[in-house]
């Protein structure tokens, strides 16, 4: 497990994977917020 975390945080592809996962989570939260806001207005 230590090797996996080291590769995740120290290599370019690991950092790109973290960025991608973070972007997907942030986009999902943003879309959820917008849809919840729009459904309350109607």
C-alpha positions in Angstrom: 0.0 0.0 0.0 2.9 2.3 0.7 4.2 1.9 -2.8 0.8 2.8 -4.3 0.6 6.0 -2.3 4.1 6.9 -3.2 3.4 6.5 -6.9 0.1 8.3 -6.6 1.6 11.4 -5.1 5.0 11.5 -6.7 4.6 10.6 -10.4 3.1 12.7 -13.1 0.5 10.2 -14.0 -0.5 9.8 -10.4 -1.0 13.5 -9.9 -3.0 13.7 -13.1 -5.2 10.9 -11.8 -5.8 12.8 -8.6 -6.6 16.0 -10.5 -9.0 14.1 -12.7 -10.8 12.5 -9.8 -11.0 15.8 -8.0 -12.4 17.5 -11.1 -15.1 14.8 -11.5 -16.2 15.1 -7.9 -16.3 18.9 -8.1 -18.2 18.8 -11.3 -20.7 16.4 -9.8 -21.2 18.6 -6.7 -21.7 21.7 -8.9 -24.3 20.0 -11.1 -26.1 18.6 -8.0 -26.2 22.1 -6.6 -27.5 23.7 -9.8 -30.2 21.0 -10.3 -31.3 21.3 -6.7 -31.5 25.1 -7.0 -33.5 24.9 -10.3 -35.9 22.3 -8.9 -36.7 24.5 -5.9 -37.5 27.5 -8.2 -40.1 25.7 -10.3 
